Amino acid sequence: MSNKNFLKIENISKSFGEIKVLENINLNISKSEFFGLLGSSGSGKTTLLRILGGFETPDSGRIYLDGHDITNLEPFERPLNYMFQSYALFPHLNVFNNLAFGIKDHFDKNEINNKVNEISKLLSIESLLDRRIKQLSGGEQQRVALGRCLIKKPKLLLLDEPLAALDKKLRTKTQLELISLQKQLEITFVFVTHDQEEAMSLSDRMAIMKNGNILECASPEEIYENPKSTYTANFLGIANILVLKKKKEKYFSDELNAHFEINKNELNENHKILLRPEKIKIIKKNNTDTKNLNSVDGIILEKSYLGSFTRYEVKCHERIISVIDQNYNDDSNFNFPVGERVICSWSKESVKILED
């Protein structure tokens, strides 16, 4: 069996009554891959995760893990673990016994102690083993839940919104720790999230889901930089979506009243393009002419200072576009008040053609 087909999902469909939740899902996930399922509420991502875990039965299709068909196996028969969003820890047990719960019937006392000590050191919770769950912070509970899943050394770990209960600063720290842990253990992780930033920071590859279908599946960089659909472009980050028209062998945006130079010259009469805010350079107008390609003048309508960068909403002809400018320069030419007239420009490489 190829490592690229370690987890193979074939033609999985699922309905609840008249509602189609998943429709003919096909995915191949590699061994030791950190794979994200990203989508809004109702996209089907959690149902797919629950089917992988054995908590829901598909109407059709098969699931193969490490070459074995696990479609009809009960959850406890599958060589995987499932980390619930609520963590599902036992409040009447201390941390040690929570960690040991899944292995207590399979090993003797010394082996259990060794395994609990090993996983607790790996997760830096060895000082918490005697505490009750209610005495732990949210981040500590998350580590205990993760440790309880990993102590059995599963072939596959399924995580349902693993960082949702943590505050932003702790979530960012835990993301880095999860990546390091997963690479160290070389266990395949599949996780569900609606948080775009979390999906991009954790995933080796990710699938964008909508209405029970997979729209795109690739690395975070590829999906963010070169999305195929308007939905994906808007769902990941901030997107300026424009329509280009071809006029006398040149491309033109009526919304911006601007000529575009692009890498592809085979576009139809009208075509949607993506221009990410951080790809746009913004400078003070200073009476400079803006008849160049990929350039338009505008006026600052709104300004949001966000520490490392500033987000501007700029009125350009008939359209308001978003621009993100890094705060690395104190020069007045790079710090614009509301009402300032500016020039926005971009490279032809920054113009991404959408397929829909």
C-alpha positions in Angstrom: 0.0 0.0 0.0 1.3 3.5 -0.9 1.9 5.9 1.9 -0.2 8.4 -0.1 -3.3 6.2 0.3 -2.8 5.5 4.0 -6.4 6.8 4.7 -8.5 6.3 1.6 -12.1 7.7 1.5 -14.1 6.4 -1.5 -17.4 7.7 -2.6 -18.8 8.5 0.8 -22.3 9.8 0.9 -24.6 10.5 3.9 -28.1 11.9 4.3 -30.2 12.6 7.3 -33.7 12.2 6.1 -34.2 14.4 3.0 -31.1 16.4 3.8 -28.0 15.4 1.8 -25.0 16.0 4.2 -22.2 14.4 2.2 -22.2 13.7 -1.5 -19.7 11.3 -3.1 -16.6 12.3 -1.0 -13.2 11.0 -2.3 -10.0 11.7 -0.5 -6.5 10.2 -0.2 -4.6 11.1 3.0 -0.9 10.2 3.4 0.7 8.5 6.3 2.0 11.0 8.9 0.1 13.9 7.2 -1.6 16.7 9.2 -4.8 17.1 7.2 -7.5 19.7 7.7 -11.2 19.7 6.9 -12.3 23.3 6.7 -15.8 24.7 6.1 -18.6 26.8 7.5 -21.4 25.3 9.7 -23.4 22.8 7.7 -20.6 22.0 5.2 -20.4 18.3 6.3 -17.0 18.4 7.8 -17.9 17.1 11.2 -20.2 14.4 9.8 -17.3 13.1 7.7 -15.0 13.1 10.7 -17.6 11.1 12.7 -18.0 8.6 9.9 -14.2 8.1 10.0 -14.4 7.5 13.7 -17.3 5.1 13.4 -19.9 7.3 15.1 -22.0 7.6 12.0 -22.6 5.1 9.2 -22.3 6.2 5.6 -25.2 5.5 3.2 -22.6 4.5 0.6 -18.9 4.3 0.0 -15.9 2.7 1.7 -13.1 3.8 4.1 -9.7 2.1 4.1 -7.0 2.7 6.8 -3.6 1.3 6.2 -4.9 -1.0 3.6 -7.8 -2.4 5.7 -11.5 -1.7 5.1 -12.8 -0.2 8.4 -16.2 1.0 7.0 -18.3 -1.3 9.1 -16.1 -1.6 12.2 -17.3 -0.2 15.6 -15.4 2.8 17.0 -13.5 0.6 19.5 -12.5 -1.8 16.8 -10.7 0.9 14.7 -7.0 1.6 15.2 -7.7 5.3 15.7 -8.7 7.7 18.4 -11.2 10.6 18.4 -10.6 13.8 20.4 -13.9 15.5 21.0 -14.4 19.2 21.0 -15.6 19.0 24.6 -12.5 16.9 25.5 -14.9 14.4 27.2 -12.5 14.0 30.2 -13.7 12.2 33.4 -14.2 14.8 36.2 -14.2 12.1 38.9 -10.7 10.9 37.9 -7.4 12.7 38.3 -5.1 13.4 35.3 -3.1 10.2 35.7 -6.2 8.0 35.7 -7.7 9.9 32.7 -4.5 9.3 30.8 -4.4 5.6 31.8 -8.1 4.9 31.2 -7.8 3.6 27.7 -4.9 1.2 28.5 -5.7 0.0 32.0 -7.1 -3.3 30.8 -4.2 -4.1 28.4 -1.0 -3.6 30.5 0.2 -4.3 34.0 0.8 -1.6 36.6 4.4 -0.9 35.7 3.8 -0.6 32.0 0.8 1.7 32.6 3.0 4.0 34.9 5.7 4.0 32.2 3.3 4.9 29.4 1.6 7.6 31.5 4.9 9.1 32.5 6.2 9.1 28.9 3.1 10.8 27.4 2.9 13.3 30.3 6.5 14.4 29.8 5.9 14.7 26.0 3.0 17.1 26.7 4.7 18.8 29.7 1.9 17.9 32.1 3.9 15.6 34.4 3.4 18.0 37.3 -0.4 17.7 36.9 -0.9 14.0 37.3 -2.5 14.2 40.8 -4.9 17.0 39.9 -8.6 16.7 39.2 -9.9 17.9 35.9 -11.8 20.9 37.4 -8.4 22.1 38.8 -7.0 22.5 35.3 -7.0 25.4 32.9 -8.5 25.1 29.4 -5.0 24.6 27.9 -4.1 21.9 30.5 -7.4 20.1 29.8 -6.6 20.1 26.1 -3.2 18.5 26.7 -4.8 15.8 28.9 -7.4 15.0 26.3 -4.6 14.9 23.6 -2.5 12.6 25.9 -5.4 10.2 26.5 -5.8 9.9 22.7 -2.1 9.4 22.0 -1.1 7.1 24.8 -2.5 4.1 22.8 -0.3 5.2 19.8 -3.2 5.1 17.2 -2.5 4.9 13.5 -4.9 7.8 13.0 -6.0 10.7 15.3 -9.2 12.5 14.6 -9.7 16.0 16.2 -12.9 17.9 16.3 -12.2 21.6 16.6 -9.2 20.9 18.9 -8.4 24.5 19.8 -11.9 26.0 19.9 -12.0 26.3 23.7 -8.7 28.2 24.0 -8.2 31.9 24.0 -6.4 33.4 20.9 -2.9 33.7 22.5 -3.0 30.2 23.9 -4.4 28.9 20.6 -1.5 30.3 18.6 1.0 28.8 21.0 -0.8 25.4 21.0 -0.9 25.4 17.2 2.9 25.4 17.1 3.1 22.7 19.8 0.6 20.5 17.9 2.6 20.7 14.7 5.8 19.8 16.6 4.2 16.9 18.4 2.6 15.5 15.3 5.9 15.5 13.4 7.7 13.9 16.3 5.1 11.1 16.7 4.6 10.6 12.9 0.9 9.9 13.5 -1.6 10.9 10.8 -3.9 13.7 12.1 -7.2 14.7 10.6 -8.9 17.6 12.1 -12.0 19.7 11.6 -12.2 23.5 12.0 -14.1 26.5 10.8 -11.2 28.7 11.6 -9.3 29.6 8.4 -6.1 30.8 10.2 -6.0 27.6 12.3 -6.5 25.4 9.2 -3.7 27.2 7.3 -1.2 27.1 10.2 -1.7 23.4 11.1 -2.4 21.7 7.8 0.1 20.0 5.4 -2.9 19.9 3.1 -6.6 20.8 3.6 -9.9 20.3 1.9 -12.4 23.2 1.6 -16.0 21.8 2.1 -19.3 23.4 1.2 -22.8 21.8 1.2 -21.4 18.3 1.5 -18.9 18.6 -1.3 -15.1 19.1 -1.5 -14.5 22.2 -3.5 -10.7 22.2 -3.4 -7.9 20.1 -1.8 -4.3 21.2 -1.7 -1.7 22.8 0.5 -2.7 26.0 2.4 -0.3 28.0 0.3 -1.8 26.8 -3.0 -5.4 27.2 -2.0 -4.8 30.7 -0.6 -2.6 32.0 -3.4 -4.4 30.3 -6.3 -8.0 29.5 -5.3 -10.2 28.1 -8.1 -13.5 29.4 -7.0 -15.0 32.7 -5.7 -16.3 30.9 -2.7 -12.8 29.7 -1.6 -11.2 33.0 -2.4 -13.7 34.8 -0.1 -13.7 32.1 2.6 -9.9 32.2 3.1 -8.7 35.6 4.1 -9.8 38.9 2.5 -10.5 39.0 -1.2 -11.0 41.7 -3.8 -13.0 40.0 -6.5 -13.2 42.0 -9.8 -14.5 41.4 -13.3 -12.2 42.0 -16.2 -13.3 42.7 -19.7 -11.3 42.3 -22.8 -11.1 45.5 -24.9 -8.9 45.7 -27.9 -6.6 42.9 -26.7 -6.3 44.6 -23.3 -8.0 43.8 -20.0 -10.1 46.5 -18.3 -12.0 46.8 -15.0 -15.1 49.0 -15.3 -15.4 49.0 -11.5 -11.9 50.5 -11.0 -11.7 52.3 -14.4 -8.3 50.6 -14.7 -6.3 48.7 -17.3 -4.9 45.3 -16.2 -1.8 43.4 -17.3 -2.1 39.7 -16.5 -0.1 36.5 -17.0 -2.8 34.8 -19.0 -4.0 36.2 -22.3 -6.6 33.6 -23.2 -9.4 34.9 -21.0 -13.0 35.3 -22.3 -14.8 38.5 -22.7 -15.7 38.7 -18.9 -13.8 36.9 -16.2 -13.5 37.1 -12.4 -10.1 37.7 -10.9 -8.8 37.8 -7.3 -6.5 40.5 -6.0 -5.4 39.9 -2.4 -5.2 43.1 -0.2 -1.6 42.4 0.9 -0.5 42.2 -2.8 -1.5 45.8 -3.4 1.1 48.6 -2.9 -0.2 51.9 -1.6 1.5 55.2 -1.8 0.6 58.9 -1.4 -0.7 60.4 -4.7 1.3 63.6 -4.7 -0.3 64.6 -8.0 1.2 61.5 -9.8 -0.5 60.4 -12.9 -2.1 56.9 -12.7 -2.5 55.9 -16.3 -0.1 53.0 -16.0 -1.3 49.4 -16.2 -2.2 47.8 -12.9 -2.6 51.1 -11.1 -5.5 53.2 -9.9 -6.0 56.2 -7.7 -8.4 56.3 -4.8 -9.3 57.9 -1.5 -9.0 56.3 2.0 -12.5 55.8 3.4 -11.6 53.7 6.5 -8.4 52.8 8.4 -7.9 50.0 10.9 -4.6 49.9 12.8 -3.9 46.2 13.8 -0.4 46.4 15.1 1.9 44.7 12.6 -0.2 46.0 9.7 -2.9 48.5 8.8 -6.0 47.7 6.8 -7.4 50.4 4.5 -10.7 50.5 2.7 -10.0 52.6 -0.5 -12.7 54.0 -2.8 -11.4 53.6 -6.4 -13.8 54.9 -9.0 -17.0 52.8 -8.4 -15.5 50.2 -6.1 -14.2 50.0 -2.6 -11.2 47.7 -2.3 -9.3 46.4 0.8 -5.6 47.0 1.1 -3.3 45.7 3.8 -0.1 47.6 4.4 2.8 46.3 6.7 3.7 48.8 9.4 7.5 48.7 8.9 8.0 52.4 7.9 7.2 55.5 9.9 7.5 57.8 6.9 4.3 59.8 6.2 4.3 58.4 2.7 3.4 55.1 4.1 0.9 56.0 6.8 -2.3 57.4 5.5 -5.2 59.2 7.3 -8.8 58.9 6.3 -9.5 61.2 3.3 -5.9 60.9 1.9 -5.7 60.5 -1.9 -3.5 57.5 -2.7 -2.3 55.4 -5.6 -2.9 51.6 -5.5 -0.8 49.4 -7.7 0.0 45.7 -8.1 2.1 43.3 -10.2 0.6 41.1 -13.0 1.7 38.1 -11.0 -0.7 39.2 -8.2 -3.8 38.9 -10.4 -5.3 35.4 -10.0 -7.8 34.1 -12.4 -10.8 32.4 -10.9 -12.4 29.4 -12.7 -16.1 30.2 -12.0 
